[in-house]
């Protein structure tokens, strides 16, 4: 049904989902994705955007290898070493912040120096605390640190800043830009926030309603993470018009 291939560091992330369905609670088949073809160059940052419930998280789970029940192919960068940040931090409550960050490290690297990583994310003074003592912002920082601690070949993030106060979210976006720029990790980021996507990404991928497929793509001008609010607003208006036209064409069967 599907195949996964791991190649050299310079290889892109390639994701082709010919078909993905599941059974609803009453046994009715529901087609989630059909004919999706995504290519993200090595070291770049892509944002996947689409309406609520269209299948964004399903696509990310397939890219991560968490859902093998689909028709298609996943070709991951490098050795396929993955860092993933879910919508919820998913921290173990009986482990400290530092222990949670180190959980995913290979046995031989369990004592790796994480000083620079935790300082970038503002966790240096919180390493001995437990998840129950953390704000949501600090919990999300811990989850991001855990994903980067494994030195991933590619990074997947599923709406990691949802439900955060905008001030906290803005700081985390800047920290994510710093980390992905420094590590040059190939990154696919799921969001429903177009302005956030334009701020963070090198390339945008817009999804249709179910069954989801890519209806528009856009490469963004540099510098990533430092685009002005005016530039972001201008690109957002342009993309809303483009996506609206693509959606209308799809409904007409064009």
BELWO-V299672 format. One record per residue. N is the residue number from 0. SS is DSSP state (@ for helix, = for strand, . for the rest). Layout:
n = <N:N>
ss = <SS:SS>
//
This chain:
n = <0:1:2:3:4:5:6:7:8:9:10:11:12:13:14:15:16:17:18:19:20:21:22:23:24:25:26:27:28:29:30:31:32:33:34:35:36:37:38:39:40:41:42:43:44:45:46:47:48:49:50:51:52:53:54:55:56:57:58:59:60:61:62:63:64:65:66:67:68:69:70:71:72:73:74:75:76:77:78:79:80:81:82:83:84:85:86:87:88:89:90:91:92:93:94:95:96:97:98:99:100:101:102:103:104:105:106:107:108:109:110:111:112:113:114:115:116:117:118:119:120:121:122:123:124:125:126:127:128:129:130:131:132:133:134:135:136:137:138:139:140:141:142:143:144:145:146:147:148:149:150:151:152:153:154:155:156:157:158:159:160:161:162:163:164:165:166:167:168:169:170:171:172:173:174:175:176:177:178:179:180:181:182:183:184:185:186:187:188:189:190:191:192:193:194:195:196:197:198:199:200:201:202:203:204:205:206:207:208:209:210:211:212:213:214:215:216:217:218:219:220:221:222:223:224:225:226:227:228:229:230:231:232:233:234:235:236:237:238:239:240:241:242:243:244:245:246:247:248:249:250:251:252:253>
ss = <.:=:=:=:=:=:.:.:.:.:.:.:=:=:=:=:=:=:=:=:=:=:=:.:.:.:.:.:=:=:=:=:=:=:=:=:=:=:=:=:.:.:.:.:=:=:=:=:=:.:.:.:.:.:.:@:@:@:@:@:@:@:@:@:.:.:.:.:.:.:=:=:=:=:=:=:.:.:.:.:.:=:=:=:=:.:.:.:.:.:.:.:.:.:.:=:@:@:@:@:@:@:.:.:.:.:@:@:@:.:.:.:.:.:@:@:@:@:@:@:.:.:.:.:.:.:.:.:.:=:@:@:@:.:.:@:@:@:@:@:@:@:@:@:@:@:@:@:@:.:.:.:.:=:=:=:=:=:.:.:.:.:.:.:.:@:@:@:@:@:@:@:@:@:@:@:@:@:@:@:@:@:@:.:.:=:=:=:=:=:=:.:.:@:@:@:@:@:@:@:.:.:=:=:=:=:=:.:.:.:.:=:.:=:=:=:=:=:=:.:.:.:.:.:.:.:.:.:@:@:@:@:@:@:@:@:@:@:@:@:@:@:@:@:@:@:@:@:@:@:@:.:.:.>
//
